[in-house]
Amino acid sequence: MRKSGSNFRTIWQKPDDRETVQIIDQRRLPHEYVVQDLRTWRDGAVAISDMLVRGAPLIGATAAWSLYLAALEGRNTSDQSAFVAEAAEALGATRPTAVNLRWAIGRMRSVIDSADRGLDLVSLLETEARDICDEDIEISRGIGEHGLKLIEQIAATKQGEPVNILTHCNAGSLATINYGTATAPVYFAHAKGINVHVWVDETRPRNQGSQLTAWELAENGVPHTLIVDNAGGHLMQHGLVDICITGTDRTTRTGDVANKIGTYLKALAAHDNNVPFYVALPSTTIDWTISDGLRDIPIEERDPEEVRSIYGRHGSELCSVDTVASTTNISNIAFDVTPARYVTGLITEHGICAASEEGLVSLFPSQAPRKE
Amino acid sequence: MRKSGSNFRTIWQKPDDRETVQIIDQRRLPHEYVVQDLRTWRDGAVAISDMLVRGAPLIGATAAWSLYLAALEGRNTSDQSAFVAEAAEALGATRPTAVNLRWAIGRMRSVIDSADRGLDLVSLLETEARDICDEDIEISRGIGEHGLKLIEQIAATKQGEPVNILTHCNAGSLATINYGTATAPVYFAHAKGINVHVWVDETRPRNQGSQLTAWELAENGVPHTLIVDNAGGHLMQHGLVDICITGTDRTTRTGDVANKIGTYLKALAAHDNNVPFYVALPSTTIDWTISDGLRDIPIEERDPEEVRSIYGRHGSELCSVDTVASTTNISNIAFDVTPARYVTGLITEHGICAASEEGLVSLFPSQAPRKE
């Protein structure tokens, strides 16, 4: 089975049972490809909070499908809408940083709110969740097409030598429905025959780079090399990175980007070495209500066990090992904020713009501040 | 047994057998405290290349003791001096980046070269190796005393709140003979009753921070928190780091510092957030022959297995797990160079100076460039 490519999806309805939603348990990649059934909205909430699924767009899509499951469960309750609304409340609290979660839930809620009594809520929410996923694929395609131009420009200067792209965490197919955000331009360039090579940051503590990005690049035949998170600066100092492209979990209207912890350090190194640093994002990731990322974006702190304990293969067995003394105190901050001044540009489905309010409004004019 | 403190040493002659040198197998900390015998110079070479011992000063000391072992072995050969010289050649090639290795071997060789025929080479080299270790402790003490002043200055502004110190890798007791370089000021401040707290970078891929620095800080009762290498920038953005202190494996005469991969990224973050970034070093780590760190310091590339495979405790068993797909291509660069412009100052056994040729020559006037 080819697990990636153009027909790939990270979340779908079970073919012979539309009342079950299926996902890949991403915690077990690359060692095992395990499909997990979601039968209740609580299954969806656990999949998000325990990170069976992760990545801002996929978190949003999983919440949307979970509300469809809630509508199914709520059929037998006295107030289906209230049941779904309660599920929406709980789902909204699963992870604090990604704004897509809030966005997707808001979109599902407005379907509920505007539905005429008597209409079938299950089928309305099913359609909406499916639309969210279909649209996400189109968004990734848009990001891919716009970002492709950046890679083509660099390729034109490299006389066939590979274009070296550094990415952090997984903003790939596995973080979206397909194609990814940061990886979409890479996949589109690779498909066009451009010689690309990706430096994959390991991305401690959850190893989304070494375990997810490396997996999906391999599935798609894209040349790549895994490095520890510490190495990117050295590579940039030595001219071995042509462009950085990362994703983001929330972008302010001024272009500050919250992304996986460590992104800020790579942006600083890119700035110091004149390497372009781009952030790829669906417009659903923009939080138009805030303007100071460092002050306004809530940063999730996660279980110290994620740092202490590492999962992998020991012979034929899969297990976790504790790498540090059991008494060691650990802090596990999941995201950081890269100020807009270190971001060369934002790659969205509408085009590429400067990481600034002016830049974003030029692509999304309906968000222009109202003149008073 | 109290494994650390003022009587602690990382390398010593076996009490009842002076012809055996003993070290701690640092690869097994913090899970096990295992003492390893070195009986031949080749044992010493393996201990260095396989990283049973690491840290620039301890690498130098281990090479010195290995040459003492070579002199013992060479007693039964036709040319003891030639035998030792051959060992020196091989030891010098074990690790490329740390300059102390070259320095310690050079010092042992000059003892050999200046020894009168008929003198006991074994006892001369034994004395010299012991002197190198004793002097290293005095050097660490000097670094500790000078660096203490920096911490005292910060403490004076914090009204009893902890002084937060971030360090990368292990430039601790375990990297030297005792006290360490970067940790010496911390130990001296802690001993003086100053409220200190250390942010310990995990330091992928070898985890010297989470496994060695955390271990020795715990042994000495110094409060600390482990973080992934990605987290330091976020902490600095939020005012949670008062000072960074790292070690170095080689410093140019102009103040560029090679240190464990990732140091450069922390220096960039410190610079961006006005956090003082100091590098602690014995003068033996200065390479007076070079002036451009990025161009002139050889950077070691190590076995990809160090990234792929992680050692730890699984239940009661100690084992390694493979964290990534077996087909994943990996690059494992061990060091990076932080340009002098990002280093607030150098803490040496002679005092603190600017990271510049002028600064270094002010502390080491005999190294002033000759006027022609």
Interface residues (C-beta under 8 A of the other chain):
Chain A: P30 H31 E202 T203 R204 P205 N207 S210 Q211 A214 W215 A218 H224 T225 L226 I227 V228 D229 N230 A231 G232 G233 H234 L235 Q237 H238 K260 I261 G262 Y264 L265 K266 L268 A269 D272 L294 I299 V307 I310 Y311 G312 R313 H314 C319 S320 V321 D322 T323 V324 A325 T327 T328 N329 I330 S331 N332 I333 F335 D336 V337
Chain B: P30 H31 E202 T203 R204 P205 N207 S210 Q211 A214 W215 A218 H224 T225 L226 I227 V228 D229 N230 A231 G232 G233 H234 L235 Q237 H238 K260 I261 G262 Y264 L265 K266 L268 A269 D272 L294 I299 V307 I310 Y311 G312 R313 H314 C319 S320 V321 D322 T323 V324 A325 T327 T328 N329 I330 S331 N332 I333 F335 D336 V337
